[in-house]
Structure formats: C-alpha cells, structure tokens
Amino acid sequence: MSQEQIFDRIKKDVTENDVVLYMKGTKIFPQCGFSALVANILNMLGVDFISVNVLEDDEIRQGIKDYSNWPTIPQLYIKGEFIGGCDIVKEMFESGELQEMLTDKGITLQVAS
Amino acid sequence: MAISSQEVIALIKIGIPDATVTITDMAGDGDHYRADIVSPSFTGKSRVQQHQMVYDALGSKMGSELHALSIKTSES
C-alpha cells in the first residue's frame, strides 16, 4: 500500500472506533511488556477497545509511527486523537486523568468494584 | 547493539540544551533506560509534545540501538 492508503486506513480505524490500541500482540495475548501494560490498564477499567497487532502488519507497524510522529509501540487513540505511549498512558492512569478523559469523551468504564 | 547512558544524555542535551537529564539503567543491558528530563522549554507543551521533543533529540537511535526508553518529563 502507498503511505496515503496506509494513513487512510489508520484514520478510518481511529475515527470509526472510540478506543484503538496499536500494540505488539493482542489484548488477550500481548507480546511486549509495554503493550501489555496499556492493554491491562484498559482491561482493568473495563474499556471496550480494539487492538491492532502491528506484528502482523509491517506496513501498519511503520505507518502508525509516521502517522503520529511517534517512534514506538504501543500507541493509544481515543476518539481519533493520539493520547500517547506506555509512559504517558501509565502516568495519566495513575493521576486519574485517563479515567476523566474517557468519561468526558462519553466512553463507559466498567471498573470492577 | 547497546548505547551508553552518557550518549543518551548527550543526545538529549544537544536537542534540548536547557534540559537536566537523569538516566536510570533499568536492566543493565544498555538497552532499557529510564530518563527523567527537566526542562523549562517543556512549559506550555502537552505530554505528547514534550516526549516528541525527546524523541526528536534521539533521532534514529530510538527504536534501533535504544529499544526501550521510559521517559518522564517535567518543566521544573
């Protein structure tokens, strides 16, 4: 695919789905510690999200880094906006900012009580 | 291929001259570092923008010699 086609596909994925996590592996079988951490945070919050396994698609693996001008995986998108990688998502989760942002954007959390 | 913590500090300071950089070697393999970076030039920038400044400073090293760099940025 051309870069334009790759960007179109990414744009479609991140705008048609509320929460998208580009990661190594899947949300059930993460294959990298950093990806696992973000997936686990989302699973813990009971957020409904789709994960894109960049290990299965080299074009997306490089394309997503160009799309966001961010050199690493994982990458979290909420309502089409790039939120950050592992460090930022972890920081936001620990401060409660992630939960607040998700709720503000109308995304339901099912935190296990 | 590993990279020394001095080289990581040097690269960040070239890209962000007013930065104070503290590196912690997380795994002792020259490949997993944590960088705490304090710089007034982060002021008014989002976390993503702050981290992008650091990645820009590291250039092509990020994702090649430097597999895992955990970043913590702050303005002061």
N, CA and C atoms of all chains as a GROMACS GRO file, in nm:
protein
  567
    1MET      N    1   0.084  -0.120   0.000
    1MET     CA    2   0.000   0.000   0.000
    1MET      C    3   0.087   0.125   0.000
    2SER      N    4   0.038   0.232  -0.059
    2SER     CA    5   0.111   0.360  -0.054
    2SER      C    6   0.093   0.418   0.086
    3GLN      N    7   0.180   0.515   0.120
    3GLN     CA    8   0.166   0.576   0.253
    3GLN      C    9   0.028   0.639   0.267
    4GLU      N   10  -0.022   0.697   0.158
    4GLU     CA   11  -0.152   0.763   0.166
    4GLU      C   12  -0.261   0.661   0.201
    5GLN      N   13  -0.253   0.543   0.136
    5GLN     CA   14  -0.353   0.439   0.165
    5GLN      C   15  -0.341   0.391   0.309
    6ILE      N   16  -0.216   0.379   0.356
    6ILE     CA   17  -0.194   0.334   0.494
    6ILE      C   18  -0.253   0.438   0.591
    7PHE      N   19  -0.225   0.566   0.564
    7PHE     CA   20  -0.277   0.672   0.652
    7PHE      C   21  -0.430   0.672   0.648
    8ASP      N   22  -0.489   0.650   0.528
    8ASP     CA   23  -0.635   0.648   0.519
    8ASP      C   24  -0.692   0.535   0.605
    9ARG      N   25  -0.625   0.420   0.599
    9ARG     CA   26  -0.675   0.306   0.676
    9ARG      C   27  -0.663   0.333   0.826
   10ILE      N   28  -0.551   0.393   0.865
   10ILE     CA   29  -0.534   0.424   1.008
   10ILE      C   30  -0.640   0.525   1.052
   11LYS      N   31  -0.658   0.629   0.968
   11LYS     CA   32  -0.756   0.733   1.002
   11LYS      C   33  -0.895   0.670   1.019
   12LYS      N   34  -0.926   0.578   0.929
   12LYS     CA   35  -1.058   0.511   0.935
   12LYS      C   36  -1.070   0.433   1.066
   13ASP      N   37  -0.965   0.357   1.099
   13ASP     CA   38  -0.969   0.276   1.222
   13ASP      C   39  -0.985   0.364   1.346
   14VAL      N   40  -0.910   0.474   1.352
   14VAL     CA   41  -0.912   0.553   1.477
   14VAL      C   42  -1.033   0.644   1.486
   15THR      N   43  -1.101   0.668   1.372
   15THR     CA   44  -1.220   0.754   1.381
   15THR      C   45  -1.347   0.670   1.393
   16GLU      N   46  -1.345   0.548   1.337
   16GLU     CA   47  -1.465   0.465   1.345
   16GLU      C   48  -1.474   0.388   1.477
   17ASN      N   49  -1.365   0.385   1.550
   17ASN     CA   50  -1.366   0.314   1.678
   17ASN      C   51  -1.326   0.411   1.790
   18ASP      N   52  -1.401   0.408   1.898
   18ASP     CA   53  -1.375   0.506   2.005
   18ASP      C   54  -1.234   0.494   2.060
   19VAL      N   55  -1.195   0.369   2.093
   19VAL     CA   56  -1.064   0.348   2.156
   19VAL      C   57  -0.988   0.242   2.075
   20VAL      N   58  -0.870   0.281   2.029
   20VAL     CA   59  -0.789   0.189   1.948
   20VAL      C   60  -0.648   0.183   2.006
   21LEU      N   61  -0.600   0.062   2.027
   21LEU     CA   62  -0.464   0.046   2.078
   21LEU      C   63  -0.379  -0.030   1.974
   22TYR      N   64  -0.281   0.041   1.921
   22TYR     CA   65  -0.184  -0.024   1.830
   22TYR      C   66  -0.079  -0.086   1.921
   23MET      N   67  -0.064  -0.217   1.912
   23MET     CA   68   0.020  -0.286   2.009
   23MET      C   69   0.091  -0.404   1.945
   24LYS      N   70   0.186  -0.460   2.020
   24LYS     CA   71   0.252  -0.584   1.979
   24LYS      C   72   0.178  -0.698   2.046
   25GLY      N   73   0.112  -0.779   1.962
   25GLY     CA   74   0.030  -0.887   2.016
   25GLY      C   75  -0.114  -0.843   2.019
   26THR      N   76  -0.196  -0.914   2.100
   26THR     CA   77  -0.338  -0.878   2.109
   26THR      C   78  -0.371  -0.847   2.254
   27LYS      N   79  -0.493  -0.794   2.277
   27LYS     CA   80  -0.524  -0.755   2.415
   27LYS      C   81  -0.534  -0.876   2.507
   28ILE      N   82  -0.551  -0.993   2.449
   28ILE     CA   83  -0.556  -1.114   2.532
   28ILE      C   84  -0.415  -1.175   2.540
   29PHE      N   85  -0.340  -1.166   2.430
   29PHE     CA   86  -0.202  -1.219   2.432
   29PHE      C   87  -0.103  -1.111   2.390
   30PRO      N   88  -0.079  -1.013   2.480
   30PRO     CA   89   0.021  -0.910   2.445
   30PRO      C   90   0.160  -0.974   2.435
   31GLN      N   91   0.242  -0.923   2.344
   31GLN     CA   92   0.374  -0.985   2.325
   31GLN      C   93   0.486  -0.887   2.355
   32CYS      N   94   0.456  -0.788   2.438
   32CYS     CA   95   0.560  -0.692   2.477
   32CYS      C   96   0.513  -0.630   2.606
   33GLY      N   97   0.606  -0.608   2.699
   33GLY     CA   98   0.571  -0.557   2.831
   33GLY      C   99   0.500  -0.423   2.825
   34PHE      N  100   0.549  -0.335   2.737
   34PHE     CA  101   0.489  -0.201   2.730
   34PHE      C  102   0.347  -0.210   2.675
   35SER      N  103   0.329  -0.292   2.571
   35SER     CA  104   0.195  -0.309   2.515
   35SER      C  105   0.102  -0.373   2.617
   36ALA      N  106   0.155  -0.471   2.690
   36ALA     CA  107   0.073  -0.542   2.789
   36ALA      C  108   0.024  -0.445   2.896
   37LEU      N  109   0.112  -0.354   2.936
   37LEU     CA  110   0.076  -0.261   3.044
   37LEU      C  111  -0.044  -0.175   3.004
   38VAL      N  112  -0.040  -0.122   2.883
   38VAL     CA  113  -0.150  -0.036   2.840
   38VAL      C  114  -0.279  -0.119   2.822
   39ALA      N  115  -0.264  -0.236   2.761
   39ALA     CA  116  -0.382  -0.321   2.741
   39ALA      C  117  -0.444  -0.357   2.877
   40ASN      N  118  -0.358  -0.388   2.974
   40ASN     CA  119  -0.410  -0.424   3.107
   40ASN      C  120  -0.482  -0.308   3.174
   41ILE      N  121  -0.429  -0.187   3.156
   41ILE     CA  122  -0.496  -0.069   3.214
   41ILE      C  123  -0.636  -0.057   3.155
   42LEU      N  124  -0.645  -0.071   3.024
   42LEU     CA  125  -0.777  -0.059   2.958
   42LEU      C  126  -0.869  -0.173   3.001
   43ASN      N  127  -0.814  -0.293   3.010
   43ASN     CA  128  -0.896  -0.408   3.055
   43ASN      C  129  -0.945  -0.386   3.198
   44MET      N  130  -0.854  -0.333   3.283
   44MET     CA  131  -0.890  -0.310   3.423
   44MET      C  132  -1.002  -0.207   3.435
   45LEU      N  133  -0.998  -0.108   3.348
   45LEU     CA  134  -1.102  -0.004   3.352
   45LEU      C  135  -1.230  -0.050   3.283
   46GLY      N  136  -1.226  -0.169   3.224
   46GLY     CA  137  -1.344  -0.222   3.154
   46GLY      C  138  -1.379  -0.140   3.031
   47VAL      N  139  -1.275  -0.087   2.966
   47VAL     CA  140  -1.300  -0.007   2.846
   47VAL      C  141  -1.312  -0.102   2.725
   48ASP      N  142  -1.410  -0.076   2.642
   48ASP     CA  143  -1.425  -0.154   2.520
   48ASP      C  144  -1.331  -0.094   2.416
   49PHE      N  145  -1.233  -0.170   2.372
   49PHE     CA  146  -1.138  -0.114   2.273
   49PHE      C  147  -1.099  -0.220   2.171
   50ILE      N  148  -1.052  -0.172   2.054
   50ILE     CA  149  -0.998  -0.269   1.958
   50ILE      C  150  -0.846  -0.258   1.962
   51SER      N  151  -0.780  -0.373   1.945
   51SER     CA  152  -0.634  -0.368   1.940
   51SER      C  153  -0.591  -0.407   1.799
   52VAL      N  154  -0.487  -0.339   1.753
   52VAL     CA  155  -0.432  -0.370   1.620
   52VAL      C  156  -0.294  -0.427   1.644
   53ASN      N  157  -0.273  -0.551   1.601
   53ASN     CA  158  -0.146  -0.619   1.626
   53ASN      C  159  -0.046  -0.580   1.517
   54VAL      N  160   0.047  -0.489   1.552
   54VAL     CA  161   0.140  -0.440   1.450
   54VAL      C  162   0.240  -0.548   1.408
   55LEU      N  163   0.249  -0.654   1.487
   55LEU     CA  164   0.342  -0.762   1.450
   55LEU      C  165   0.292  -0.838   1.328
   56GLU      N  166   0.164  -0.823   1.300
   56GLU     CA  167   0.106  -0.895   1.186
   56GLU      C  168   0.106  -0.811   1.059
   57ASP      N  169   0.151  -0.686   1.070
   57ASP     CA  170   0.139  -0.597   0.953
   57ASP      C  171   0.251  -0.493   0.956
   58ASP      N  172   0.360  -0.520   0.885
   58ASP     CA  173   0.478  -0.430   0.888
   58ASP      C  174   0.443  -0.291   0.835
   59GLU      N  175   0.350  -0.285   0.739
   59GLU     CA  176   0.316  -0.154   0.682
   59GLU      C  177   0.249  -0.067   0.788
   60ILE      N  178   0.162  -0.130   0.867
   60ILE     CA  179   0.095  -0.053   0.974
   60ILE      C  180   0.196  -0.024   1.086
   61ARG      N  181   0.285  -0.120   1.112
   61ARG     CA  182   0.384  -0.103   1.219
   61ARG      C  183   0.470   0.022   1.195
   62GLN      N  184   0.508   0.044   1.070
   62GLN     CA  185   0.585   0.166   1.038
   62GLN      C  186   0.491   0.284   1.015
   63GLY      N  187   0.380   0.256   0.950
   63GLY     CA  188   0.284   0.362   0.914
   63GLY      C  189   0.232   0.437   1.035
   64ILE      N  190   0.205   0.362   1.143
   64ILE     CA  191   0.148   0.429   1.261
   64ILE      C  192   0.251   0.524   1.323
   65LYS      N  193   0.378   0.488   1.312
   65LYS     CA  194   0.483   0.574   1.368
   65LYS      C  195   0.495   0.703   1.288
   66ASP      N  196   0.476   0.692   1.156
   66ASP     CA  197   0.481   0.812   1.071
   66ASP      C  198   0.356   0.897   1.093
   67TYR      N  199   0.242   0.827   1.106
   67TYR     CA  200   0.112   0.895   1.119
   67TYR      C  201   0.110   0.988   1.242
   68SER      N  202   0.169   0.937   1.353
   68SER     CA  203   0.162   1.014   1.478
   68SER      C  204   0.293   1.086   1.509
   69ASN      N  205   0.395   1.063   1.423
   69ASN     CA  206   0.530   1.115   1.454
   69ASN      C  207   0.574   1.072   1.594
   70TRP      N  208   0.556   0.939   1.615
   70TRP     CA  209   0.590   0.881   1.747
   70TRP      C  210   0.661   0.749   1.716
   71PRO      N  211   0.787   0.732   1.761
   71PRO     CA  212   0.870   0.621   1.712
   71PRO      C  213   0.847   0.486   1.776
   72THR      N  214   0.754   0.476   1.873
   72THR     CA  215   0.745   0.347   1.942
   72THR      C  216   0.601   0.295   1.945
   73ILE      N  217   0.593   0.169   1.982
   73ILE     CA  218   0.464   0.100   2.004
   73ILE      C  219   0.463   0.061   2.150
   74PRO      N  220   0.353   0.069   2.226
   74PRO     CA  221   0.215   0.086   2.182
   74PRO      C  222   0.179   0.233   2.160
   75GLN      N  223   0.065   0.251   2.093
   75GLN     CA  224   0.009   0.384   2.074
   75GLN      C  225  -0.143   0.378   2.099
   76LEU      N  226  -0.189   0.469   2.187
   76LEU     CA  227  -0.330   0.468   2.222
   76LEU      C  228  -0.401   0.586   2.156
   77TYR      N  229  -0.516   0.558   2.095
   77TYR     CA  230  -0.600   0.660   2.033
   77TYR      C  231  -0.737   0.657   2.097
   78ILE      N  232  -0.788   0.777   2.135
   78ILE     CA  233  -0.924   0.788   2.187
   78ILE      C  234  -0.999   0.890   2.101
   79LYS      N  235  -1.107   0.846   2.041
   79LYS     CA  236  -1.189   0.930   1.951
   79LYS      C  237  -1.099   0.998   1.847
   80GLY      N  238  -1.010   0.919   1.790
   80GLY     CA  239  -0.927   0.969   1.681
   80GLY      C  240  -0.805   1.047   1.722
   81GLU      N  241  -0.795   1.075   1.854
   81GLU     CA  242  -0.681   1.157   1.899
   81GLU      C  243  -0.571   1.069   1.957
   82PHE      N  244  -0.446   1.098   1.918
   82PHE     CA  245  -0.334   1.022   1.974
   82PHE      C  246  -0.309   1.067   2.118
   83ILE      N  247  -0.318   0.974   2.210
   83ILE     CA  248  -0.308   1.007   2.352
   83ILE      C  249  -0.164   0.991   2.401
   84GLY      N  250  -0.100   0.883   2.359
   84GLY     CA  251   0.040   0.863   2.399
   84GLY      C  252   0.079   0.717   2.395
   85GLY      N  253   0.202   0.693   2.442
   85GLY     CA  254   0.253   0.557   2.452
   85GLY      C  255   0.241   0.508   2.594
   86CYS      N  256   0.323   0.409   2.627
   86CYS     CA  257   0.312   0.344   2.759
   86CYS      C  258   0.334   0.442   2.873
   87ASP      N  259   0.439   0.523   2.867
   87ASP     CA  260   0.470   0.614   2.978
   87ASP      C  261   0.354   0.709   3.007
   88ILE      N  262   0.305   0.771   2.899
   88ILE     CA  263   0.202   0.873   2.916
   88ILE      C  264   0.072   0.811   2.966
   89VAL      N  265   0.031   0.697   2.907
   89VAL     CA  266  -0.094   0.634   2.950
   89VAL      C  267  -0.084   0.592   3.096
   90LYS      N  268   0.033   0.538   3.133
   90LYS     CA  269   0.052   0.496   3.273
   90LYS      C  270   0.043   0.617   3.366
   91GLU      N  271   0.111   0.727   3.329
   91GLU     CA  272   0.108   0.850   3.409
   91GLU      C  273  -0.036   0.902   3.423
   92MET      N  274  -0.109   0.901   3.311
   92MET     CA  275  -0.246   0.952   3.312
   92MET      C  276  -0.337   0.863   3.396
   93PHE      N  277  -0.311   0.732   3.390
   93PHE     CA  278  -0.392   0.638   3.469
   93PHE      C  279  -0.367   0.661   3.618
   94GLU      N  280  -0.240   0.676   3.653
   94GLU     CA  281  -0.205   0.692   3.794
   94GLU      C  282  -0.260   0.823   3.851
   95SER      N  283  -0.271   0.925   3.765
   95SER     CA  284  -0.321   1.055   3.815
   95SER      C  285  -0.474   1.062   3.803
   96GLY      N  286  -0.534   0.963   3.736
   96GLY     CA  287  -0.680   0.965   3.719
   96GLY      C  288  -0.722   1.042   3.595
   97GLU      N  289  -0.624   1.102   3.526
   97GLU     CA  290  -0.655   1.185   3.408
   97GLU      C  291  -0.714   1.100   3.295
   98LEU      N  292  -0.665   0.976   3.283
   98LEU     CA  293  -0.713   0.888   3.176
   98LEU      C  294  -0.860   0.855   3.197
   99GLN      N  295  -0.895   0.819   3.320
   99GLN     CA  296  -1.034   0.787   3.351
   99GLN      C  297  -1.124   0.908   3.322
  100GLU      N  298  -1.075   1.027   3.361
  100GLU     CA  299  -1.152   1.150   3.341
  100GLU      C  300  -1.171   1.177   3.192
  101MET      N  301  -1.064   1.160   3.115
  101MET     CA  302  -1.071   1.186   2.971
  101MET      C  303  -1.168   1.090   2.904
  102LEU      N  304  -1.162   0.963   2.941
  102LEU     CA  305  -1.251   0.863   2.882
  102LEU      C  306  -1.397   0.899   2.911
  103THR      N  307  -1.424   0.934   3.038
  103THR     CA  308  -1.562   0.967   3.077
  103THR      C  309  -1.607   1.093   3.005
  104ASP      N  310  -1.520   1.194   3.001
  104ASP     CA  311  -1.555   1.320   2.932
  104ASP      C  312  -1.589   1.294   2.785
  105LYS      N  313  -1.522   1.194   2.727
  105LYS     CA  314  -1.547   1.168   2.584
  105LYS      C  315  -1.659   1.066   2.564
  106GLY      N  316  -1.732   1.040   2.675
  106GLY     CA  317  -1.851   0.957   2.664
  106GLY      C  318  -1.824   0.809   2.651
  107ILE      N  319  -1.709   0.766   2.702
  107ILE     CA  320  -1.676   0.623   2.692
  107ILE      C  321  -1.702   0.559   2.827
  108THR      N  322  -1.778   0.451   2.829
  108THR     CA  323  -1.817   0.392   2.958
  108THR      C  324  -1.702   0.308   3.013
  109LEU      N  325  -1.686   0.320   3.143
  109LEU     CA  326  -1.587   0.238   3.214
  109LEU      C  327  -1.664   0.141   3.301
  110GLN      N  328  -1.621   0.015   3.303
  110GLN     CA  329  -1.682  -0.080   3.398
  110GLN      C  330  -1.574  -0.123   3.496
  111VAL      N  331  -1.544  -0.032   3.588
  111VAL     CA  332  -1.439  -0.066   3.684
  111VAL      C  333  -1.495  -0.170   3.780
  112ALA      N  334  -1.422  -0.281   3.793
  112ALA     CA  335  -1.469  -0.390   3.881
  112ALA      C  336  -1.475  -0.337   4.024
  113SER      N  337  -1.590  -0.352   4.087
  113SER     CA  338  -1.599  -0.297   4.224
  113SER      C  339  -1.557  -0.401   4.326
  114MET      N  340   2.262  -0.414   1.977
  114MET     CA  341   2.361  -0.304   1.994
  114MET      C  342   2.310  -0.214   2.107
  115ALA      N  343   2.397  -0.190   2.199
  115ALA     CA  344   2.356  -0.109   2.314
  115ALA      C  345   2.402   0.034   2.293
  116ILE      N  346   2.364   0.118   2.384
  116ILE     CA  347   2.405   0.259   2.379
  116ILE      C  348   2.434   0.301   2.523
  117SER      N  349   2.536   0.384   2.543
  117SER     CA  350   2.572   0.419   2.681
  117SER      C  351   2.479   0.528   2.733
  118SER      N  352   2.464   0.531   2.865
  118SER     CA  353   2.375   0.633   2.922
  118SER      C  354   2.432   0.772   2.895
  119GLN      N  355   2.567   0.783   2.891
  119GLN     CA  356   2.627   0.914   2.862
  119GLN      C  357   2.584   0.962   2.723
  120GLU      N  358   2.578   0.866   2.629
  120GLU     CA  359   2.541   0.904   2.492
  120GLU      C  360   2.395   0.950   2.488
  121VAL      N  361   2.311   0.882   2.565
  121VAL     CA  362   2.169   0.920   2.570
  121VAL      C  363   2.158   1.063   2.626
  122ILE      N  364   2.231   1.087   2.736
  122ILE     CA  365   2.227   1.220   2.797
  122ILE      C  366   2.277   1.325   2.698
  123ALA      N  367   2.388   1.294   2.631
  123ALA     CA  368   2.448   1.390   2.537
  123ALA      C  369   2.350   1.424   2.425
  124LEU      N  370   2.286   1.321   2.369
  124LEU     CA  371   2.191   1.342   2.258
  124LEU      C  372   2.074   1.430   2.303
  125ILE      N  373   2.021   1.400   2.422
  125ILE     CA  374   1.906   1.477   2.469
  125ILE      C  375   1.946   1.622   2.491
  126LYS      N  376   2.066   1.642   2.547
  126LYS     CA  377   2.108   1.780   2.577
  126LYS      C  378   2.141   1.858   2.450
  127ILE      N  379   2.180   1.788   2.343
  127ILE     CA  380   2.203   1.857   2.216
  127ILE      C  381   2.070   1.907   2.162
  128GLY      N  382   1.970   1.819   2.173
  128GLY     CA  383   1.838   1.855   2.121
  128GLY      C  384   1.763   1.953   2.210
  129ILE      N  385   1.786   1.939   2.343
  129ILE     CA  386   1.716   2.027   2.440
  129ILE      C  387   1.821   2.085   2.533
  130PRO      N  388   1.888   2.191   2.490
  130PRO     CA  389   2.007   2.242   2.561
  130PRO      C  390   1.984   2.275   2.708
  131ASP      N  391   1.863   2.319   2.744
  131ASP     CA  392   1.843   2.361   2.884
  131ASP      C  393   1.792   2.245   2.972
  132ALA      N  394   1.803   2.122   2.919
  132ALA     CA  395   1.749   2.007   2.993
  132ALA      C  396   1.846   1.958   3.100
  133THR      N  397   1.787   1.914   3.212
  133THR     CA  398   1.863   1.840   3.313
  133THR      C  399   1.818   1.695   3.300
  134VAL      N  400   1.913   1.606   3.273
  134VAL     CA  401   1.877   1.468   3.240
  134VAL      C  402   1.934   1.370   3.342
  135THR      N  403   1.848   1.283   3.397
  135THR     CA  404   1.894   1.177   3.487
  135THR      C  405   1.856   1.044   3.424
  136ILE      N  406   1.956   0.956   3.406
  136ILE     CA  407   1.928   0.828   3.341
  136ILE      C  408   1.939   0.715   3.445
  137THR      N  409   1.842   0.625   3.441
  137THR     CA  410   1.849   0.504   3.524
  137THR      C  411   1.855   0.385   3.429
  138ASP      N  412   1.956   0.300   3.449
  138ASP     CA  413   1.968   0.181   3.363
  138ASP      C  414   1.879   0.073   3.424
  139MET      N  415   1.769   0.041   3.357
  139MET     CA  416   1.667  -0.045   3.417
  139MET      C  417   1.705  -0.192   3.416
  140ALA      N  418   1.788  -0.230   3.318
  140ALA     CA  419   1.813  -0.375   3.306
  140ALA      C  420   1.964  -0.405   3.300
  141GLY      N  421   2.046  -0.302   3.298
  141GLY     CA  422   2.190  -0.325   3.296
  141GLY      C  423   2.241  -0.378   3.164
  142ASP      N  424   2.154  -0.367   3.059
  142ASP     CA  425   2.198  -0.421   2.929
  142ASP      C  426   2.221  -0.309   2.826
  143GLY      N  427   2.217  -0.185   2.874
  143GLY     CA  428   2.242  -0.074   2.782
  143GLY      C  429   2.131  -0.059   2.681
  144ASP      N  430   2.016  -0.113   2.711
  144ASP     CA  431   1.907  -0.114   2.613
  144ASP      C  432   1.775  -0.071   2.676
  145HIS      N  433   1.767  -0.072   2.807
  145HIS     CA  434   1.643  -0.037   2.877
  145HIS      C  435   1.674   0.071   2.978
  146TYR      N  436   1.646   0.194   2.941
  146TYR     CA  437   1.675   0.307   3.029
  146TYR      C  438   1.546   0.377   3.067
  147ARG      N  439   1.558   0.450   3.180
  147ARG     CA  440   1.452   0.544   3.215
  147ARG      C  441   1.519   0.681   3.222
  148ALA      N  442   1.458   0.778   3.155
  148ALA     CA  443   1.517   0.912   3.153
  148ALA      C  444   1.421   1.010   3.220
  149ASP      N  445   1.470   1.075   3.324
  149ASP     CA  446   1.393   1.183   3.388
  149ASP      C  447   1.451   1.314   3.335
  150ILE      N  448   1.369   1.392   3.265
  150ILE     CA  449   1.418   1.512   3.198
  150ILE      C  450   1.340   1.634   3.248
  151VAL      N  451   1.414   1.731   3.298
  151VAL     CA  452   1.354   1.856   3.345
  151VAL      C  453   1.401   1.966   3.251
  152SER      N  454   1.305   2.041   3.196
  152SER     CA  455   1.345   2.148   3.103
  152SER      C  456   1.238   2.257   3.099
  153PRO      N  457   1.279   2.381   3.117
  153PRO     CA  458   1.183   2.492   3.107
  153PRO      C  459   1.116   2.498   2.969
  154SER      N  460   1.184   2.444   2.868
  154SER     CA  461   1.126   2.453   2.734
  154SER      C  462   1.008   2.357   2.714
  155PHE      N  463   0.976   2.278   2.818
  155PHE     CA  464   0.855   2.194   2.810
  155PHE      C  465   0.730   2.274   2.846
  156THR      N  466   0.754   2.391   2.906
  156THR     CA  467   0.641   2.470   2.955
  156THR      C  468   0.539   2.497   2.845
  157GLY      N  469   0.410   2.474   2.879
  157GLY     CA  470   0.304   2.503   2.783
  157GLY      C  471   0.286   2.396   2.678
  158LYS      N  472   0.364   2.289   2.686
  158LYS     CA  473   0.351   2.181   2.586
  158LYS      C  474   0.282   2.060   2.649
  159SER      N  475   0.207   1.988   2.566
  159SER     CA  476   0.139   1.868   2.616
  159SER      C  477   0.245   1.761   2.641
  160ARG      N  478   0.205   1.656   2.716
  160ARG     CA  479   0.300   1.545   2.742
  160ARG      C  480   0.350   1.487   2.610
  161VAL      N  481   0.256   1.467   2.516
  161VAL     CA  482   0.297   1.408   2.387
  161VAL      C  483   0.402   1.497   2.321
  162GLN      N  484   0.380   1.628   2.322
  162GLN     CA  485   0.476   1.719   2.258
  162GLN      C  486   0.610   1.716   2.331
  163GLN      N  487   0.605   1.709   2.463
  163GLN     CA  488   0.730   1.703   2.541
  163GLN      C  489   0.808   1.576   2.504
  164HIS      N  490   0.737   1.464   2.502
  164HIS     CA  491   0.807   1.338   2.469
  164HIS      C  492   0.857   1.341   2.325
  165GLN      N  493   0.781   1.404   2.235
  165GLN     CA  494   0.826   1.411   2.095
  165GLN      C  495   0.955   1.492   2.084
  166MET      N  496   0.969   1.593   2.168
  166MET     CA  497   1.094   1.672   2.168
  166MET      C  498   1.210   1.580   2.205
  167VAL      N  499   1.187   1.492   2.301
  167VAL     CA  500   1.294   1.400   2.344
  167VAL      C  501   1.324   1.300   2.232
  168TYR      N  502   1.219   1.246   2.172
  168TYR     CA  503   1.239   1.150   2.062
  168TYR      C  504   1.311   1.216   1.945
  169ASP      N  505   1.275   1.342   1.916
  169ASP     CA  506   1.342   1.413   1.806
  169ASP      C  507   1.491   1.427   1.837
  170ALA      N  508   1.523   1.455   1.964
  170ALA     CA  509   1.664   1.471   2.004
  170ALA      C  510   1.739   1.339   1.985
  171LEU      N  511   1.670   1.229   2.009
  171LEU     CA  512   1.735   1.098   2.000
  171LEU      C  513   1.741   1.047   1.856
  172GLY      N  514   1.660   1.109   1.771
  172GLY     CA  515   1.665   1.079   1.629
  172GLY      C  516   1.649   0.929   1.600
  173SER      N  517   1.736   0.882   1.512
  173SER     CA  518   1.718   0.744   1.464
  173SER      C  519   1.756   0.641   1.571
  174LYS      N  520   1.817   0.686   1.680
  174LYS     CA  521   1.858   0.589   1.784
  174LYS      C  522   1.735   0.520   1.846
  175MET      N  523   1.624   0.598   1.851
  175MET     CA  524   1.505   0.548   1.919
  175MET      C  525   1.444   0.434   1.837
  176GLY      N  526   1.433   0.318   1.898
  176GLY     CA  527   1.374   0.205   1.825
  176GLY      C  528   1.482   0.122   1.756
  177SER      N  529   1.606   0.175   1.747
  177SER     CA  530   1.714   0.092   1.691
  177SER      C  531   1.807   0.053   1.807
  178GLU      N  532   1.918   0.129   1.827
  178GLU     CA  533   2.006   0.091   1.939
  178GLU      C  534   1.932   0.099   2.073
  179LEU      N  535   1.835   0.192   2.076
  179LEU     CA  536   1.766   0.216   2.202
  179LEU      C  537   1.628   0.153   2.190
  180HIS      N  538   1.619   0.030   2.244
  180HIS     CA  539   1.492  -0.040   2.226
  180HIS      C  540   1.386   0.016   2.319
  181ALA      N  541   1.426   0.034   2.445
  181ALA     CA  542   1.323   0.072   2.542
  181ALA      C  543   1.372   0.191   2.624
  182LEU      N  544   1.307   0.304   2.608
  182LEU     CA  545   1.340   0.421   2.689
  182LEU      C  546   1.211   0.470   2.752
  183SER      N  547   1.207   0.462   2.883
  183SER     CA  548   1.091   0.514   2.955
  183SER      C  549   1.120   0.662   2.984
  184ILE      N  550   1.027   0.748   2.956
  184ILE     CA  551   1.053   0.893   2.965
  184ILE      C  552   0.960   0.956   3.067
  185LYS      N  553   1.018   1.041   3.151
  185LYS     CA  554   0.937   1.121   3.246
  185LYS      C  555   0.984   1.266   3.226
  186THR      N  556   0.892   1.351   3.182
  186THR     CA  557   0.933   1.490   3.158
  186THR      C  558   0.865   1.582   3.260
  187SER      N  559   0.933   1.689   3.294
  187SER     CA  560   0.870   1.791   3.380
  187SER      C  561   0.935   1.926   3.350
  188GLU      N  562   0.857   2.033   3.377
  188GLU     CA  563   0.904   2.167   3.342
  188GLU      C  564   1.006   2.218   3.442
  189SER      N  565   0.984   2.177   3.568
  189SER     CA  566   1.081   2.233   3.667
  189SER      C  567   1.113   2.126   3.770
   0.00000   0.00000   0.00000
